[in-house]
Amino acid sequence: MGFTAPSLKGRALRLLSQREHSRDELRRKLARHVQEGEDLEAVLDDLQAKDFISEARVVESTVHRRASRLGAARIRQELQAKGVAPDLGLHETEFARAHALWARRFDALPGDARERGRQGRFLLTRGFSGEVIHRVLRGEVPDDRDSQA
């Protein structure tokens, strides 16, 4: 009795059981496993028709996992890499999220230009906008309007 490789659908379901994947992600991951006579697009169509693949869940999952640590630009970039390009609506909470992340990382406002650059780069590399970074490093504090979403 020999070993038989899992079917494309079996591989896709195993990937989807670990976390949400977009159709493009599954296509890229499964493409190397396609055997002669198998139709990857038909498998993906079937999974999407049965709601195993959902762009809305991919967006929700990614935002849930990453929003506390990343700005809207980085999350959007991550989703685009997954083949999903939604309007996230994260800009309303961006300042509050940036301030919370900054407060966890740093214990004081920058005292000089070097420290200001270091703190600014920290937030910039996490995808927060220049305006938001400027507000955080100026010492502004989020109010109720900044944390509603």
Phi and psi in degrees as GROMACS dihedral restraints (atoms count N, CA, C in turn):
[ dihedral_restraints ]
;  ai    aj    ak    al  type     phi  dphi    fc
    3     4     5     6     1   -95.0    20    10
    4     5     6     7     1   167.2    20    10
    6     7     8     9     1   -79.4    20    10
    7     8     9    10     1   132.4    20    10
    9    10    11    12     1  -114.2    20    10
   10    11    12    13     1   134.2    20    10
   12    13    14    15     1   -69.5    20    10
   13    14    15    16     1   148.1    20    10
   15    16    17    18     1   -62.6    20    10
   16    17    18    19     1   149.7    20    10
   18    19    20    21     1   -68.6    20    10
   19    20    21    22     1   166.3    20    10
   21    22    23    24     1   -58.1    20    10
   22    23    24    25     1   -42.6    20    10
   24    25    26    27     1   -64.5    20    10
   25    26    27    28     1   -40.3    20    10
   27    28    29    30     1   -62.9    20    10
   28    29    30    31     1   -42.9    20    10
   30    31    32    33     1   -63.5    20    10
   31    32    33    34     1   -43.3    20    10
   33    34    35    36     1   -62.4    20    10
   34    35    36    37     1   -44.6    20    10
   36    37    38    39     1   -64.8    20    10
   37    38    39    40     1   -37.0    20    10
   39    40    41    42     1   -63.9    20    10
   40    41    42    43     1   -43.6    20    10
   42    43    44    45     1   -62.4    20    10
   43    44    45    46     1   -43.7    20    10
   45    46    47    48     1   -68.9    20    10
   46    47    48    49     1   -23.8    20    10
   48    49    50    51     1   -74.7    20    10
   49    50    51    52     1   -20.6    20    10
   51    52    53    54     1   -83.2    20    10
   52    53    54    55     1   -39.2    20    10
   54    55    56    57     1  -169.8    20    10
   55    56    57    58     1   168.1    20    10
   57    58    59    60     1   -68.8    20    10
   58    59    60    61     1   137.5    20    10
   60    61    62    63     1  -127.4    20    10
   61    62    63    64     1   145.0    20    10
   63    64    65    66     1   -80.3    20    10
   64    65    66    67     1   166.1    20    10
   66    67    68    69     1   -58.7    20    10
   67    68    69    70     1   -44.0    20    10
   69    70    71    72     1   -62.2    20    10
   70    71    72    73     1   -41.6    20    10
   72    73    74    75     1   -60.8    20    10
   73    74    75    76     1   -46.6    20    10
   75    76    77    78     1   -63.0    20    10
   76    77    78    79     1   -41.4    20    10
   78    79    80    81     1   -58.4    20    10
   79    80    81    82     1   -47.1    20    10
   81    82    83    84     1   -63.6    20    10
   82    83    84    85     1   -42.5    20    10
   84    85    86    87     1   -72.8    20    10
   85    86    87    88     1   -31.0    20    10
   87    88    89    90     1   -93.1    20    10
   88    89    90    91     1   -17.1    20    10
   90    91    92    93     1   -54.2    20    10
   91    92    93    94     1   -37.9    20    10
   93    94    95    96     1   -75.3    20    10
   94    95    96    97     1    -9.6    20    10
   96    97    98    99     1  -101.9    20    10
   97    98    99   100     1     0.9    20    10
   99   100   101   102     1   -68.4    20    10
  100   101   102   103     1   126.1    20    10
  102   103   104   105     1   -99.1    20    10
  103   104   105   106     1   162.7    20    10
  105   106   107   108     1   -57.5    20    10
  106   107   108   109     1   131.9    20    10
  108   109   110   111     1    91.7    20    10
  109   110   111   112     1    -8.6    20    10
  111   112   113   114     1   -92.3    20    10
  112   113   114   115     1   145.6    20    10
  114   115   116   117     1  -118.7    20    10
  115   116   117   118     1   100.1    20    10
  117   118   119   120     1   -60.3    20    10
  118   119   120   121     1   -43.0    20    10
  120   121   122   123     1   -62.8    20    10
  121   122   123   124     1   -37.2    20    10
  123   124   125   126     1   -66.1    20    10
  124   125   126   127     1   -39.5    20    10
  126   127   128   129     1   -63.2    20    10
  127   128   129   130     1   -45.7    20    10
  129   130   131   132     1   -64.6    20    10
  130   131   132   133     1   -40.1    20    10
  132   133   134   135     1   -60.2    20    10
  133   134   135   136     1   -43.8    20    10
  135   136   137   138     1   -63.2    20    10
  136   137   138   139     1   -45.0    20    10
  138   139   140   141     1   -64.8    20    10
  139   140   141   142     1   -37.7    20    10
  141   142   143   144     1   -69.9    20    10
  142   143   144   145     1   -39.7    20    10
  144   145   146   147     1   -63.2    20    10
  145   146   147   148     1   -32.5    20    10
  147   148   149   150     1   -90.1    20    10
  148   149   150   151     1     7.8    20    10
  150   151   152   153     1    65.6    20    10
  151   152   153   154     1    26.5    20    10
  153   154   155   156     1   -78.5    20    10
  154   155   156   157     1   -28.5    20    10
  156   157   158   159     1  -108.8    20    10
  157   158   159   160     1   123.8    20    10
  159   160   161   162     1  -142.2    20    10
  160   161   162   163     1   115.8    20    10
  162   163   164   165     1   -61.0    20    10
  163   164   165   166     1   -37.5    20    10
  165   166   167   168     1   -61.2    20    10
  166   167   168   169     1   -40.6    20    10
  168   169   170   171     1   -70.8    20    10
  169   170   171   172     1   -34.8    20    10
  171   172   173   174     1   -62.0    20    10
  172   173   174   175     1   -45.5    20    10
  174   175   176   177     1   -62.9    20    10
  175   176   177   178     1   -49.6    20    10
  177   178   179   180     1   -58.9    20    10
  178   179   180   181     1   -45.3    20    10
  180   181   182   183     1   -64.2    20    10
  181   182   183   184     1   -45.6    20    10
  183   184   185   186     1   -64.9    20    10
  184   185   186   187     1   -45.7    20    10
  186   187   188   189     1   -62.6    20    10
  187   188   189   190     1   -43.5    20    10
  189   190   191   192     1   -60.5    20    10
  190   191   192   193     1   -43.0    20    10
  192   193   194   195     1   -74.1    20    10
  193   194   195   196     1   -33.2    20    10
  195   196   197   198     1  -109.9    20    10
  196   197   198   199     1   -17.8    20    10
  198   199   200   201     1   -60.5    20    10
  199   200   201   202     1   -31.9    20    10
  201   202   203   204     1   -74.1    20    10
  202   203   204   205     1   -14.6    20    10
  204   205   206   207     1  -118.7    20    10
  205   206   207   208     1   -12.6    20    10
  207   208   209   210     1  -132.1    20    10
  208   209   210   211     1   153.0    20    10
  210   211   212   213     1   -81.5    20    10
  211   212   213   214     1   170.7    20    10
  213   214   215   216     1   -60.3    20    10
  214   215   216   217     1   -37.3    20    10
  216   217   218   219     1   -62.7    20    10
  217   218   219   220     1   -44.0    20    10
  219   220   221   222     1   -69.1    20    10
  220   221   222   223     1   -38.2    20    10
  222   223   224   225     1   -66.8    20    10
  223   224   225   226     1   -42.8    20    10
  225   226   227   228     1   -60.2    20    10
  226   227   228   229     1   -42.6    20    10
  228   229   230   231     1   -61.2    20    10
  229   230   231   232     1   -43.2    20    10
  231   232   233   234     1   -61.4    20    10
  232   233   234   235     1   -43.9    20    10
  234   235   236   237     1   -67.1    20    10
  235   236   237   238     1   -37.8    20    10
  237   238   239   240     1   -63.6    20    10
  238   239   240   241     1   -36.5    20    10
  240   241   242   243     1   -64.6    20    10
  241   242   243   244     1   -26.8    20    10
  243   244   245   246     1   -85.0    20    10
  244   245   246   247     1    -3.8    20    10
  246   247   248   249     1    87.7    20    10
  247   248   249   250     1    18.2    20    10
  249   250   251   252     1  -122.7    20    10
  250   251   252   253     1   132.3    20    10
  252   253   254   255     1  -133.4    20    10
  253   254   255   256     1    74.4    20    10
  255   256   257   258     1   -91.0    20    10
  256   257   258   259     1   168.8    20    10
  258   259   260   261     1   -89.2    20    10
  259   260   261   262     1   112.8    20    10
  261   262   263   264     1   -78.3    20    10
  262   263   264   265     1   -32.4    20    10
  264   265   266   267     1    71.1    20    10
  265   266   267   268     1    25.3    20    10
  267   268   269   270     1   -89.2    20    10
  268   269   270   271     1   -10.6    20    10
  270   271   272   273     1   -62.7    20    10
  271   272   273   274     1   -29.6    20    10
  273   274   275   276     1   -63.4    20    10
  274   275   276   277     1   -31.7    20    10
  276   277   278   279     1  -107.1    20    10
  277   278   279   280     1     4.7    20    10
  279   280   281   282     1   -58.8    20    10
  280   281   282   283     1   -45.0    20    10
  282   283   284   285     1   -64.1    20    10
  283   284   285   286     1   -44.8    20    10
  285   286   287   288     1   -63.3    20    10
  286   287   288   289     1   -41.2    20    10
  288   289   290   291     1   -67.4    20    10
  289   290   291   292     1   -41.3    20    10
  291   292   293   294     1   -64.1    20    10
  292   293   294   295     1   -42.3    20    10
  294   295   296   297     1   -64.2    20    10
  295   296   297   298     1   -43.1    20    10
  297   298   299   300     1   -63.0    20    10
  298   299   300   301     1   -42.7    20    10
  300   301   302   303     1   -65.1    20    10
  301   302   303   304     1   -44.9    20    10
  303   304   305   306     1   -59.2    20    10
  304   305   306   307     1   -44.6    20    10
  306   307   308   309     1   -64.9    20    10
  307   308   309   310     1   -34.1    20    10
  309   310   311   312     1   -69.1    20    10
  310   311   312   313     1   -31.7    20    10
  312   313   314   315     1   -90.4    20    10
  313   314   315   316     1   -37.1    20    10
  315   316   317   318     1  -121.6    20    10
  316   317   318   319     1   146.8    20    10
  318   319   320   321     1  -101.1    20    10
  319   320   321   322     1    -3.7    20    10
  321   322   323   324     1  -157.2    20    10
  322   323   324   325     1   156.7    20    10
  324   325   326   327     1   -63.0    20    10
  325   326   327   328     1   154.4    20    10
  327   328   329   330     1   -63.8    20    10
  328   329   330   331     1   137.2    20    10
  330   331   332   333     1   -93.4    20    10
  331   332   333   334     1   -17.8    20    10
  333   334   335   336     1  -147.3    20    10
  334   335   336   337     1   175.6    20    10
  336   337   338   339     1   -63.0    20    10
  337   338   339   340     1   -37.4    20    10
  339   340   341   342     1   -63.2    20    10
  340   341   342   343     1   -47.1    20    10
  342   343   344   345     1   -67.6    20    10
  343   344   345   346     1   -37.1    20    10
  345   346   347   348     1   -60.4    20    10
  346   347   348   349     1   -43.0    20    10
  348   349   350   351     1   -63.0    20    10
  349   350   351   352     1   -42.3    20    10
  351   352   353   354     1   -63.9    20    10
  352   353   354   355     1   -47.0    20    10
  354   355   356   357     1   -67.2    20    10
  355   356   357   358     1   -39.3    20    10
  357   358   359   360     1   -63.6    20    10
  358   359   360   361     1   -43.9    20    10
  360   361   362   363     1   -62.8    20    10
  361   362   363   364     1   -37.7    20    10
  363   364   365   366     1   -56.1    20    10
  364   365   366   367     1   -48.5    20    10
  366   367   368   369     1   -72.9    20    10
  367   368   369   370     1   -37.6    20    10
  369   370   371   372     1   -62.6    20    10
  370   371   372   373     1   -43.2    20    10
  372   373   374   375     1   -68.2    20    10
  373   374   375   376     1   -15.1    20    10
  375   376   377   378     1   -95.5    20    10
  376   377   378   379     1     7.5    20    10
  378   379   380   381     1    90.9    20    10
  379   380   381   382     1    15.6    20    10
  381   382   383   384     1   -86.2    20    10
  382   383   384   385     1   147.5    20    10
  384   385   386   387     1   -73.3    20    10
  385   386   387   388     1   158.8    20    10
  387   388   389   390     1   -59.0    20    10
  388   389   390   391     1   -39.9    20    10
  390   391   392   393     1   -62.2    20    10
  391   392   393   394     1   -45.0    20    10
  393   394   395   396     1   -64.4    20    10
  394   395   396   397     1   -43.5    20    10
  396   397   398   399     1   -61.6    20    10
  397   398   399   400     1   -43.8    20    10
  399   400   401   402     1   -59.0    20    10
  400   401   402   403     1   -44.1    20    10
  402   403   404   405     1   -63.2    20    10
  403   404   405   406     1   -43.1    20    10
  405   406   407   408     1   -62.7    20    10
  406   407   408   409     1   -47.9    20    10
  408   409   410   411     1   -75.1    20    10
  409   410   411   412     1   -13.2    20    10
  411   412   413   414     1   -82.0    20    10
  412   413   414   415     1   -12.1    20    10
  414   415   416   417     1    95.8    20    10
  415   416   417   418     1    11.3    20    10
  417   418   419   420     1   -66.3    20    10
  418   419   420   421     1   150.5    20    10
  420   421   422   423     1  -117.7    20    10
  421   422   423   424     1   135.5    20    10
  423   424   425   426     1   -63.2    20    10
  424   425   426   427     1   144.5    20    10
  426   427   428   429     1  -112.3    20    10
  427   428   429   430     1  -173.5    20    10
  429   430   431   432     1   -57.9    20    10
  430   431   432   433     1   -34.5    20    10
  432   433   434   435     1   -65.5    20    10
  433   434   435   436     1   -31.0    20    10
  435   436   437   438     1   -78.8    20    10
  436   437   438   439     1   -16.2    20    10
  438   439   440   441     1  -111.2    20    10
  439   440   441   442     1     6.3    20    10
  441   442   443   444     1   -89.9    20    10
  442   443   444   445     1   140.1    20    10
